[in-house]
């Protein structure tokens, strides 16, 4: 409202607050005089600061006014008809289509063998004899273990060939032992694998290393000092 001209602002207030009053005034006015009556009511509302004349005063004033001959009654009738809400035909909603979806092809996978009693006799794979394994050299022993794991359905090569970021655990929990086993099996899978072994201890495992650094390599250093220096030693090497 603050951006309207004074007369437009007054008209806005009149239409917003006194719509019912205006409807009562203009309903009794004959055609051809309603627009003039509306303008006369607006002028009085503006001049008298929000006050309307009486119905008798409006009728007395309009008795001296002639209807506007320029009114197109056909157009007025069309406008009145447009003001009524026509009954539109209800659109026909199309029926949904139902399609039989294709059935997925299901493949029955073999169930894992949880125990020897649940597995049939034909599916049992004899474990390698422990004494026979110990009699083999270390490299051939690793090959025999890999073959036994492969026959049982576990491809250990998929676990070893990817890079192992870290082996974590409690002190004396078997981290080095596990690393040694994986190193031996990796060497059996790929004979050209070069094993580098860095440790601050002297618990050396019986497998060949391409490069070995342990406490015995630095006898003049304490274990704590060597532990702190191992990252720098590995980087330089």
Secondary structure, DSSP 8 states (H G I E B T S, - for coil): -TTS-HHHHHHHHHHHH-HHHHHHHHHTS-TTSHHHHHHHHHHHHHHTTS----HHHHHHHHTT----TT--HHHHHHHHHHHS-------------------------------TTTS-GGG------HHHHHHS-HHHHHHHHHHHHHHTT--THHHHSS-------STTSSHHHHHHHHHHHHHHH-TT---EEE-SS----SS--SEEE-GGGGTTS-HHHHHHHHHHHHHH-
